[in-house]
Amino acid sequence: MIRARCSHALTLAAPVRPAALPGHPSATTPPSPSPVRSFVRSFRSPELIGVTAIEDKLQQGVPAAIETLLDAGIRIWMITGDKQETAINIAVSCNLVKHVDSLMIVNVGDADDPVARVTDLIGDAESKIEAMYRKETGLTVDDLEEIPDTWQHGEFSIDGPTLNYVLASDALQLRMAQIVARCSGVVISRSSPSQKAAVVSMMKEYEMSKAAGKSRGIIRWYKRYKRRLQGKMLSIGDGANDVAMIQTADVGIGIMGKEGRQATNSSDYAISQFRFLVPLLLVHGGYL
């Protein structure tokens, strides 16, 4: 908050004076300073009163909870509205991203042709996944579908504006789903509530389509249904912007926090701390 003292009001349109006649007293009187110039001049030396900041700390036990869920074979994604740099820092602090140097970042920025730029970045990410798999296993693959889902060593990050171009194309959606399915950590930043729900729907459809393969008719329906029973999609959030994502997932969990109860009112289960997700899934989940 900055305060400055100004004795002139800001005027956007000042009245125009007619030209003074020679010999008139106003012809020798210097013109008064412009209100706009006085306003700008008064802000050259502002007086700083104070600065206000809000610290959004991680809850107790979040890194340990994420580590436990990852060890249990559960894929964890972070979808947030924060900017990409902040989201990556949070992911590192909670052990979701462990190798920042090899993190695949997809961000079109101010590209002249954003669609072409997104396509190139997705292609680069595919090449990195294939190179990592070849380096660790010694096997060469021609397509990401040849890499088993059990191999998840990549780390991926994409922002909301770039995600818009991906969601607008079925081909890019499939390519991105193939990439993130082989990643242990995924960070999606600057995302809107509709994008959060769209990402959940995208991955649900990808998993069921992959299980169905090229089968048709009742066999295809049965394979898709069986795959949905084998693996559930869970969304967890604490704010009103997470409601669409919570309702789209197979299981929605709301965290009771300082951002209201919209998430908990729209969820299947409600908890007070993120770390309580571990006993909910690994202990009580076995009886559901």
Secondary structure per residue as TSV (DSSP state, phi and psi in degrees):
chain	resnum	aa	ss	phi	psi
A	1	M	-	360.0	126.2
A	2	I	E	-121.7	134.7
A	3	R	E	-120.8	136.7
A	4	A	-	-135.0	142.9
A	5	R	-	-92.3	128.7
A	6	C	-	-139.6	129.8
A	7	S	S	-95.5	-4.0
A	8	H	S	-118.3	141.2
A	9	A	-	-80.1	148.3
A	10	L	-	-78.7	120.7
A	11	T	-	-120.8	125.3
A	12	L	S	-82.3	-29.8
A	13	A	S	-133.7	106.0
A	14	A	-	-90.4	145.3
A	15	P	-	-65.6	144.6
A	16	V	-	-92.5	126.6
A	17	R	-	-83.5	146.5
A	18	P	-	-75.1	152.7
A	19	A	-	-63.8	133.9
A	20	A	-	-77.0	143.7
A	21	L	-	-74.8	151.4
A	22	P	T	-59.6	135.7
A	23	G	T	88.9	-11.9
A	24	H	-	-72.3	143.6
A	25	P	H	-57.5	-33.3
A	26	S	H	-71.5	-14.5
A	27	A	H	-71.7	-25.7
A	28	T	H	-98.5	-7.7
A	29	T	S	-82.4	126.2
A	30	P	-	-64.6	142.9
A	31	P	-	-64.7	146.7
A	32	S	-	-70.7	149.8
A	33	P	-	-62.7	147.0
A	34	S	-	-64.5	136.0
A	35	P	H	-58.2	-36.3
A	36	V	H	-66.0	-42.3
A	37	R	H	-65.4	-38.1
A	38	S	H	-65.2	-38.3
A	39	F	H	-66.1	-43.0
A	40	V	H	-67.8	-39.7
A	41	R	H	-64.3	-32.1
A	42	S	H	-71.1	-20.3
A	43	F	T	-92.9	8.5
A	44	R	T	-74.9	-26.0
A	45	S	S	-129.8	69.6
A	46	P	-	-71.8	156.1
A	47	E	E	-105.2	115.9
A	48	L	E	-80.6	118.7
A	49	I	-	-88.5	-44.4
A	50	G	-	179.9	168.6
A	51	V	-	-128.3	134.6
A	52	T	-	-115.5	133.5
A	53	A	-	-139.2	152.0
A	54	I	-	-118.1	125.0
A	55	E	-	-95.9	117.1
A	56	D	-	-103.0	89.4
A	57	K	-	-86.1	155.4
A	58	L	-	-69.1	146.2
A	59	Q	-	-69.7	161.5
A	60	Q	T	-65.1	132.2
A	61	G	T	82.7	7.4
A	62	V	H	-65.7	-49.5
A	63	P	H	-58.5	-42.6
A	64	A	H	-66.4	-37.1
A	65	A	H	-65.9	-43.6
A	66	I	H	-64.5	-40.6
A	67	E	H	-62.0	-40.6
A	68	T	H	-65.9	-42.9
A	69	L	H	-67.3	-36.5
A	70	L	H	-65.6	-40.4
A	71	D	H	-65.2	-25.5
A	72	A	T	-81.9	0.2
A	73	G	T	86.8	16.3
A	74	I	-	-93.3	130.5
A	75	R	-	-80.5	135.0
A	76	I	E	-124.7	127.5
A	77	W	E	-117.8	148.6
A	78	M	E	-114.5	116.0
A	79	I	E	-116.9	114.9
A	80	T	-	-138.2	164.6
A	81	G	S	-93.9	-2.0
A	82	D	S	-68.9	161.1
A	83	K	-	-68.3	164.0
A	84	Q	H	-64.1	-40.5
A	85	E	H	-63.5	-44.5
A	86	T	H	-64.6	-42.0
A	87	A	H	-62.4	-40.9
A	88	I	H	-66.3	-41.2
A	89	N	H	-62.2	-40.4
A	90	I	H	-66.0	-41.0
A	91	A	H	-62.8	-36.2
A	92	V	H	-68.8	-41.9
A	93	S	H	-68.4	-25.2
A	94	C	T	-103.3	17.1
A	95	N	T	67.2	19.4
A	96	L	S	-82.0	-36.3
A	97	V	-	-112.6	121.9
A	98	K	-	-111.3	-17.5
A	99	H	-	-128.4	87.1
A	100	V	G	-65.9	-33.5
A	101	D	G	-64.9	-31.7
A	102	S	G	-100.9	11.5
A	103	L	-	-67.8	128.3
A	104	M	E	-85.5	111.9
A	105	I	E	-107.2	123.3
A	106	V	E	-111.9	110.5
A	107	N	-	-150.6	114.4
A	108	V	-	-76.2	-26.4
A	109	G	T	63.1	-130.2
A	110	D	T	-107.1	42.7
A	111	A	-	-67.1	145.5
A	112	D	S	-66.7	-39.3
A	113	D	S	-120.0	86.5
A	114	P	H	-63.0	-34.4
A	115	V	H	-65.3	-44.5
A	116	A	H	-64.9	-36.6
A	117	R	H	-66.8	-41.9
A	118	V	H	-62.8	-42.6
A	119	T	H	-61.1	-41.5
A	120	D	H	-65.9	-41.3
A	121	L	H	-67.2	-38.8
A	122	I	H	-64.4	-39.8
A	123	G	H	-64.0	-39.1
A	124	D	H	-63.9	-40.0
A	125	A	H	-64.7	-39.4
A	126	E	H	-62.1	-41.4
A	127	S	H	-64.6	-37.8
A	128	K	H	-67.7	-39.4
A	129	I	H	-63.5	-45.3
A	130	E	H	-63.7	-38.6
A	131	A	H	-67.1	-41.1
A	132	M	H	-63.9	-41.6
A	133	Y	H	-66.4	-40.8
A	134	R	H	-66.2	-36.0
A	135	K	H	-69.1	-35.8
A	136	E	H	-86.3	-32.0
A	137	T	H	-110.2	-19.5
A	138	G	-	78.9	8.2
A	139	L	-	-103.2	142.9
A	140	T	-	-105.9	131.7
A	141	V	-	-121.7	149.9
A	142	D	S	-95.6	-16.5
A	143	D	S	-148.4	151.1
A	144	L	G	-65.0	-25.1
A	145	E	G	-65.3	-18.6
A	146	E	G	-78.2	-13.1
A	147	I	S	-86.7	125.4
A	148	P	-	-65.8	151.6
A	149	D	T	-66.9	-20.9
A	150	T	T	-69.3	-18.8
A	151	W	-	-88.9	109.5
A	152	Q	-	-135.8	84.4
A	153	H	-	-119.8	-2.8
A	154	G	E	-85.8	164.4
A	155	E	E	-136.9	131.8
A	156	F	E	-134.1	143.4
A	157	S	E	-142.7	136.7
A	158	I	E	-144.4	148.4
A	159	D	E	-102.0	166.9
A	160	G	H	-60.6	-49.8
A	161	P	H	-58.1	-36.8
A	162	T	H	-71.8	-35.1
A	163	L	H	-64.2	-27.7
A	164	N	H	-59.0	-43.1
A	165	Y	H	-69.0	-32.7
A	166	V	H	-68.9	-45.1
A	167	L	H	-68.9	-19.9
A	168	A	T	-80.8	-7.7
A	169	S	-	-127.5	125.5
A	170	D	H	-64.6	-36.2
A	171	A	H	-66.2	-43.1
A	172	L	H	-69.4	-33.2
A	173	Q	H	-62.0	-44.1
A	174	L	H	-64.3	-42.7
A	175	R	H	-66.5	-39.8
A	176	M	H	-67.9	-40.8
A	177	A	H	-61.3	-38.7
A	178	Q	H	-64.9	-33.5
A	179	I	H	-72.3	-53.4
A	180	V	H	-70.0	-21.1
A	181	A	T	-68.3	-17.6
A	182	R	T	-109.1	24.7
A	183	C	E	-118.2	141.8
A	184	S	E	-86.3	-22.6
A	185	G	E	-138.2	128.9
A	186	V	E	-129.9	130.0
A	187	V	E	-124.3	120.9
A	188	I	E	-117.2	119.1
A	189	S	E	-114.7	165.9
A	190	R	S	51.2	40.6
A	191	S	-	-100.4	146.4
A	192	S	-	-91.2	166.2
A	193	P	H	-57.6	-38.2
A	194	S	H	-68.1	-35.2
A	195	Q	H	-67.6	-37.7
A	196	K	H	-59.8	-45.3
A	197	A	H	-67.1	-36.8
A	198	A	H	-66.1	-36.5
A	199	V	H	-65.9	-41.7
A	200	V	H	-61.7	-45.0
A	201	S	H	-63.8	-38.9
A	202	M	H	-61.1	-45.5
A	203	M	H	-74.3	-32.5
A	204	K	H	-63.0	-45.7
A	205	E	H	-66.3	-37.6
A	206	Y	H	-64.1	-45.3
A	207	E	H	-64.8	-41.0
A	208	M	H	-72.9	-36.4
A	209	S	H	-67.8	-37.2
A	210	K	H	-66.6	-38.6
A	211	A	H	-68.2	-35.6
A	212	A	H	-73.0	-32.2
A	213	G	T	65.0	-134.8
A	214	K	T	-101.0	11.8
A	215	S	-	-71.0	161.8
A	216	R	-	-133.2	167.3
A	217	G	H	65.9	-141.3
A	218	I	H	-67.3	-28.5
A	219	I	H	-67.7	-40.9
A	220	R	H	-64.0	-43.3
A	221	W	H	-61.7	-41.4
A	222	Y	H	-65.7	-41.8
A	223	K	H	-65.5	-40.4
A	224	R	H	-64.7	-41.9
A	225	Y	H	-66.2	-41.1
A	226	K	H	-65.2	-40.2
A	227	R	H	-64.8	-36.4
A	228	R	H	-67.6	-32.3
A	229	L	H	-73.5	-32.3
A	230	Q	H	-72.4	-34.5
A	231	G	S	-137.5	125.6
A	232	K	-	-103.7	150.8
A	233	M	-	-100.6	124.1
A	234	L	E	-117.0	136.3
A	235	S	E	-122.6	139.9
A	236	I	E	-135.1	135.8
A	237	G	E	-160.7	169.7
A	238	D	S	-127.9	3.5
A	239	G	S	-127.8	172.4
A	240	A	G	-66.6	-27.2
A	241	N	G	-74.6	-4.0
A	242	D	G	-101.4	-0.9
A	243	V	H	-63.2	-45.9
A	244	A	H	-61.4	-40.8
A	245	M	H	-66.3	-41.5
A	246	I	H	-64.3	-40.0
A	247	Q	H	-76.2	-23.9
A	248	T	H	-78.2	-32.0
A	249	A	S	-71.1	164.3
A	250	D	S	-66.8	-37.7
A	251	V	E	-130.5	127.3
A	252	G	E	-114.9	132.1
A	253	I	E	-124.2	130.3
A	254	G	E	-109.1	140.2
A	255	I	E	-102.1	126.0
A	256	M	-	-78.5	111.0
A	257	G	B	-138.8	-154.7
A	258	K	T	-85.7	-4.6
A	259	E	T	-95.8	18.1
A	260	G	B	97.8	-176.0
A	261	R	S	-115.7	18.4
A	262	Q	H	-61.8	-40.9
A	263	A	H	-67.5	-44.0
A	264	T	H	-68.7	-34.1
A	265	N	H	-69.0	-23.4
A	266	S	T	-101.8	3.8
A	267	S	S	-100.6	167.8
A	268	D	S	-83.4	-35.0
A	269	Y	E	-134.8	151.7
A	270	A	E	-128.0	134.2
A	271	I	E	-131.7	162.1
A	272	S	S	-97.7	-19.6
A	273	Q	S	-137.9	147.1
A	274	F	G	-63.3	-34.0
A	275	R	G	-65.3	-19.7
A	276	F	G	-72.4	-6.3
A	277	L	H	-67.4	-28.7
A	278	V	H	-64.0	-56.3
A	279	P	H	-65.9	-28.8
A	280	L	H	-63.0	-40.7
A	281	L	H	-87.0	-47.2
A	282	L	H	-84.4	-21.8
A	283	V	T	-107.4	-65.8
A	284	H	G	-72.2	-26.7
A	285	G	G	-62.0	-24.4
A	286	G	G	-71.4	-17.9
A	287	Y	G	-99.2	-3.8
A	288	L	-	-83.0	360.0
